[in-house]
């Protein structure tokens, strides 16, 4: 009779680290990542067992109602990250460096990232871009700051792209994206996000680099997936890209609950005896 036991699931850890993600890629265990912006929702997502929580600059859209991610400031992002970090016991917490905080030069980027690490307690930062940000990645990593890269559709460059359509369909752009992924890995990125690119390119990049690759609209062959939590939970109703799957319809449930509350107040059904002192 064999005494061998199955190896423990690499994702079954009390605290996810960048090393955990590398081990998950090596073991073929898909990485589950969502966005979070506040204490209450982050506590729920962390308790559910999500591997990574990204304090995304998508807060500009879903929390502040802006059309793009560009208006978010470093101070605003730090506030959201502080709230999320306080809620998390297991998940790896990363924060987007917002537009204007790293594009100027690597010194500015280092100053921004140091503020993030010291003031929020986050475990690393994410920044958008390929070849132009390689020196910045190198400088941050040298300073001991974990960096996740982001290629494909990069929302901070929306005014340059002019559209949110799928990126890297053409061979030249696809080859450049693949080269950018290799360069970001060489510069020290511990992981990459690929957004809205063809699935076969997402698979090619995942196979070409040793670091974990997280997809959002990049096919099923990447090492993990990320969604904006408001989209996944059905809190948003007016944003319906092909890559979103809604796992709940909280917008409808919240509306119905609020309407019931209003009705109970109008009819003096609330508060009842049991809710009064």
C-alpha positions in Angstrom: 0.0 0.0 0.0 1.4 3.3 -1.0 2.1 5.9 1.6 2.5 8.7 -0.9 0.2 11.7 -0.5 -0.8 14.3 -3.0 1.3 17.5 -2.9 -0.5 20.5 -1.3 -2.2 22.9 -3.6 0.2 25.8 -4.2 -2.7 28.2 -4.0 -3.6 26.9 -0.5 -1.4 29.3 1.4 -2.2 31.7 4.3 -0.7 34.6 2.4 -0.2 34.9 -1.3 3.2 36.4 -2.4 4.8 37.0 -5.7 6.6 33.7 -5.2 3.3 32.0 -4.8 2.2 33.2 -8.2 5.4 31.9 -9.8 4.7 28.5 -8.1 1.1 28.5 -9.4 2.3 29.1 -12.9 4.8 26.3 -12.6 2.2 23.9 -11.2 -0.4 24.9 -13.8 -2.8 26.4 -11.2 -4.8 29.3 -12.6 -4.5 32.6 -10.7 -7.7 34.4 -9.8 -7.4 38.2 -9.6 -10.0 41.0 -9.1 -10.0 44.7 -8.5 -10.9 46.3 -5.1 -11.2 49.8 -4.0 -12.7 49.8 -0.5 -12.4 48.0 2.9 -15.8 46.3 2.8 -15.7 44.8 -0.6 -12.0 43.9 -0.3 -12.7 42.0 3.0 -15.4 39.9 1.2 -13.2 39.2 -1.8 -10.3 38.3 0.3 -12.4 36.0 2.5 -13.7 34.3 -0.6 -10.1 33.2 -1.4 -9.2 35.5 -4.3 -5.4 35.3 -5.0 -4.7 38.9 -6.0 -6.5 42.1 -5.4 -5.6 45.0 -7.7 -6.4 48.5 -6.5 -6.9 49.6 -10.1 -7.1 53.1 -11.5 -10.4 51.8 -12.9 -11.6 53.4 -9.6 -11.7 56.5 -11.7 -14.6 54.9 -13.7 -16.5 52.8 -11.2 -16.0 54.8 -8.0 -15.7 58.4 -9.3 -17.8 58.2 -12.5 -15.1 59.5 -14.8 -15.0 58.5 -18.5 -11.4 57.4 -18.4 -8.8 56.4 -15.9 -6.7 59.5 -16.5 -8.1 61.8 -13.7 -7.0 59.6 -10.8 -4.2 61.1 -8.7 -1.6 59.4 -6.7 -3.2 60.6 -3.4 -6.5 59.2 -4.4 -5.0 55.8 -5.4 -3.1 55.7 -2.1 -6.3 56.3 -0.2 -8.1 53.4 -1.9 -5.1 51.1 -1.5 -4.9 51.9 2.3 -8.6 50.8 2.6 -8.0 47.6 0.7 -4.8 46.6 2.5 -6.5 47.0 5.9 -9.1 44.4 4.8 -6.8 41.7 3.4 -5.3 38.7 5.3 -4.5 36.4 2.4 -4.5 38.2 -1.0 -1.5 39.8 -2.6 -2.5 43.5 -3.0 -1.1 45.5 -5.9 -1.8 49.1 -6.8 -1.8 50.8 -10.2 0.5 53.7 -10.6 -1.9 56.3 -12.1 -1.3 58.4 -15.2 1.3 61.1 -14.7 3.2 59.4 -11.9 5.8 57.4 -13.8 5.8 58.4 -17.4 8.1 61.4 -16.9 11.3 59.6 -15.8 12.4 56.7 -13.6 13.2 59.0 -10.7 9.6 60.3 -10.6 8.4 56.7 -10.9 10.6 55.6 -8.0 9.3 58.5 -5.8 5.7 57.5 -6.6 6.2 53.8 -6.0 8.1 54.5 -2.7 5.1 56.5 -1.5 2.8 53.6 -2.4 4.8 51.0 -0.5 5.4 53.2 2.6 1.9 54.7 2.9 -0.4 51.8 1.9 1.3 48.6 2.8 0.6 47.2 -0.7 2.8 44.4 -1.9 3.7 45.9 -5.2 2.7 48.2 -8.1 1.4 47.7 -11.6 2.3 50.1 -14.5 1.3 50.2 -18.1 3.6 50.2 -21.1 6.3 48.3 -23.0 9.8 49.3 -24.2 9.6 52.9 -22.9 9.0 51.8 -19.3 11.7 49.2 -19.2 14.3 51.5 -17.5 11.6 52.5 -15.0 10.8 48.8 -14.2 14.5 48.1 -13.7 14.9 51.1 -11.3 11.9 50.1 -9.2 12.9 46.4 -9.0 16.4 47.4 -8.1 14.9 49.4 -5.2 13.1 46.3 -4.0 9.6 47.2 -5.3 7.7 44.3 -7.0 6.4 45.4 -10.4 3.6 43.9 -12.5 3.6 45.0 -16.2 0.6 45.7 -18.4 0.5 45.3 -22.2 -2.1 45.2 -24.9 -4.9 47.7 -24.4 -3.5 50.2 -21.9 -6.3 52.5 -20.8 -4.0 55.3 -19.7 -3.0 55.6 -23.4 -6.6 55.8 -24.6 -6.2 59.3 -26.1 -3.3 58.0 -28.2 -5.1 54.8 -29.3 -8.4 56.7 -29.8 -10.4 53.5 -29.3 -10.9 50.5 -27.0 -10.8 48.0 -29.8 -8.7 44.8 -29.6 -4.9 45.4 -29.8 -2.2 43.6 -31.6 -4.3 42.0 -34.4 -1.7 42.9 -37.0 1.6 40.9 -37.1 3.9 43.9 -36.5 2.1 45.0 -33.3 1.8 41.4 -32.1 5.6 40.9 -32.5 6.3 44.1 -30.7 4.0 43.1 -27.8 5.8 39.7 -27.6 9.2 41.5 -27.5 7.9 44.0 -24.9 6.8 41.1 -22.7 10.3 39.6 -22.9 11.9 42.9 -22.1 9.7 43.5 -19.1 10.5 40.1 -17.8 14.2 40.8 -18.2 13.8 44.1 -16.4 12.4 42.3 -13.4 8.6 42.3 -13.7 7.3 39.4 -11.5 4.1 39.2 -13.6 2.2 40.7 -16.6 -1.3 41.7 -17.4 -2.4 41.3 -21.0 -5.6 43.2 -21.9 -7.8 42.8 -24.9 -5.6 41.0 -27.4 -6.2 37.9 -29.6 -6.3 34.6 -27.6 -3.5 33.0 -29.7 -1.2 35.9 -28.9 -2.1 35.6 -25.2 -1.1 32.0 -25.3 2.1 32.8 -27.2 3.2 35.4 -24.6 2.3 33.0 -21.8 4.6 30.3 -23.3 7.4 32.8 -24.1 7.9 34.1 -20.6 8.6 32.4 -17.3 6.6 34.9 -15.2 2.9 34.6 -14.6 0.7 36.2 -17.3 -2.8 37.4 -16.2 -5.4 37.9 -18.9 -8.4 40.2 -19.3 -9.8 39.6 -22.7 -6.7 37.6 -23.7 -8.0 34.1 -24.0 -8.1 31.1 -21.7 -4.5 30.0 -22.0 -3.0 32.6 -19.8 -1.8 31.8 -16.3 -4.8 33.6 -14.7 -7.6 36.0 -15.2 -8.5 39.4 -13.9 -11.8 41.3 -14.0 -13.1 44.6 -12.5 -15.1 43.4 -9.5 -17.9 45.8 -10.3 -18.3 44.1 -13.7 -18.0 40.5 -12.4 -20.5 41.1 -9.6 -23.0 43.0 -11.8 -22.8 46.3 -10.1 -22.2 47.9 -13.5 -24.9 47.6 -16.2 -23.7 50.0 -18.9 -20.4 48.3 -19.7 -20.6 45.1 -21.6 -17.4 44.1 -23.3 -17.1 40.6 -24.6 -14.5 39.5 -22.0 -16.8 40.2 -19.0 -18.8 37.4 -17.4 -21.2 38.5 -14.7 -21.4 36.2 -11.7 -24.2 38.1 -10.0 -26.6 40.9 -10.6 -26.1 43.0 -7.6 -27.3 46.2 -9.3 -30.8 44.6 -9.6 -30.7 43.2 -6.0 -29.5 46.5 -4.5 -32.3 48.4 -6.4 -35.0 46.0 -5.2 -33.7 46.1 -1.6 -33.7 49.9 -1.7 -37.2 50.0 -3.1 -38.4 47.7 -0.4 -36.7 49.8 2.3 -38.4 52.9 0.9 -41.8 51.2 0.9 -41.3 50.0 4.5 -40.4 53.5 5.6 -43.4 55.0 3.8 -45.8 52.5 5.3 -44.2 52.8 8.8 -43.3 49.2 8.7 -39.8 50.1 9.6 -38.6 50.3 12.2 -40.7 47.7 13.9 -40.9 46.8 17.6 -37.9 44.5 17.4 -35.9 47.3 15.8 -36.8 49.9 18.4 -35.5 50.7 21.9 
